[in-house]
Amino acid sequence: MFHIALFNPVMPANTGNIIRLCANNGCVLHLIEPLGFDFEEKKLRRAGLDYHDLSRVQRYPNFDAFKQAMGERTIYAITTKGTRSYASVEFQPDDVLLFGSETSGLDPDVMAQIEPGQRLLIPMMPNNRSLNLSNAVALVSYEAWRQQNFAAEPL
């Protein structure tokens, strides 16, 4: 299945929604610190409802530790600074979908470690800034899963 990585997420409700999303689409969620909230925060638990036990969530102290753990997997950065649409990619099982902070996106040092051809954007109307993080994760992760004919992989 696919891996979703959130770099420095700051809004607990978005992360909770993404935990719930991952429980339903089988993706593994990776949280790269620093987090902008306490992982036990009520808003996070409420948004994730009772899906915490159904999802796989891993945490990393920084991007280097995360990148090392991912090994040879392909990492796609989903960013407004992308060079091509996420819909043009032929995703492969075990690919990583990396998303930045809701307030500042991906750190320039992190972005520099992603090949330009692996920086993907979500098409939007001109002059708009970005989508909500949980909506962006849903769009891209479901497209990747659709390409695999929604093949189910148990936890």
N, C-alpha and C positions, 0 to 999 in steps of 0.2 A: 504494500500500500504506500501511500504518499506521506511525506513529512511536512508539517506546517511549523515554521519557526517565526516567533515574534521577538523582534529585537527591541528591548526597552519599552514594553507596553506600559502605558500610564493610566488607562481607564479600566477599572476592574470589571465594569459591566460588559465591555467589549471582550475581555479575556474570558469571562464567564460564558458569554454567547458562543465563543469559539470552542470552549471546552465541550459545550453541548453539541455544536456542529461536528466536532471530531468524533464524539461518541456515535453520531449518526452516519458519518461517511467513512469511518474506519481509519482516518489519518492519525498519526502520532503527532502530538503537540509538543514543541520544544520552546521553552521560555528562556530567553537570554537576558540576564541581569545587566544593569539594575532594573528592577521592576518599580514602577511608580506607585505602588500600593503594597499593602500587606497581603500576602497570599491567602490569609485566613479572613480577609475583609468580607463583611456581610453582603455587599453588592456583588462580589464575585460569586459567592455561594448561591445567592438568589438567582443570578442570571444563569448559572450552570445547573440550577435545580438539583435533581438527583442524578445527574449524568456524570458526576465526578468518578464514581465507581465503574462507569462504563467506558471511560476514556483513558488513554495513556498519555501522561504528562511528565515531561522531564525538564529539569532546570539546569542551567549552566551559569557559572559566575561571570563569564565574558564570551565574546565572539570567538576568540582563539580556542577556548575549551570546546565550544560548540562545533567549530569547524573541524577540529581534530576528531571529535566523536563521529562526525558524518563521514569521515574517510574519503573514499573516491566517489561518493554520490554527487550527482549534478545539482548545484544550487542555483535556483532562479530567484533573482531579486525582483519583487513586484514593486515598481516605483513610478512616480510621475515623471521621472527622468529616464524612463525606459527607451530602448531603441526599436522595439517592435511589440506588436500586440500579443498578449498571452494566447489569443485564439489562433495564432500562426504556429504555435509550438506543438510538436508531437511528444507529449509527455510519456515518460517511461515509469513503470512501477519503481518505487524507492527514490524518486526525485524529491528534492527539497524545495518548498515554496517559502521564501523568506520575505517577511513584511516588517517594515519599520514602525517606529513609534507614531502614535496618532498625532502628536504635536510637532514632531521634527523629522519624521521619516527615518531613513537609514543614515547612520553616521558616515561622513565622507571616507573615513578609514576603512569601514566595512565595505562601502560601495566600491572602493578601489580594489578590493579582493575578488570582485565578481566580474567576470569577462563581460565586455559591452554587449555581446550577442545574447547573454543570459540575463540582461536587465529588461524586464518586461513591463509593459504598461497596459492599463485598462482604458480603452477608448472612452472619451467623455466629450460632452459638448464644449466648444471653445470657451475659454476664460473661466472654467470651473477649476477649483483647486484639487479636490480629491473626493473619494467615496469614504464612507464610514469603514473603519478597519474590518469589522466583522462581516460587512457586506462584501468587501473586496476579497476576503478569504473565502467566503462562500462561492463567489463567482469562479475564481480560479481553481479552487480545489474540486468543485463539481465538474468543471470542464475536463480536468485531468482524469477524474474518475469516469466520466462519460466516455472518454477515449478508450478506457479499459472495459467498456460495456458494463459498467457498474458491477464489476466482479467483486464479490464479497470475500473478505478475508477475516476470519474470526480473531478476536483478541488473543 
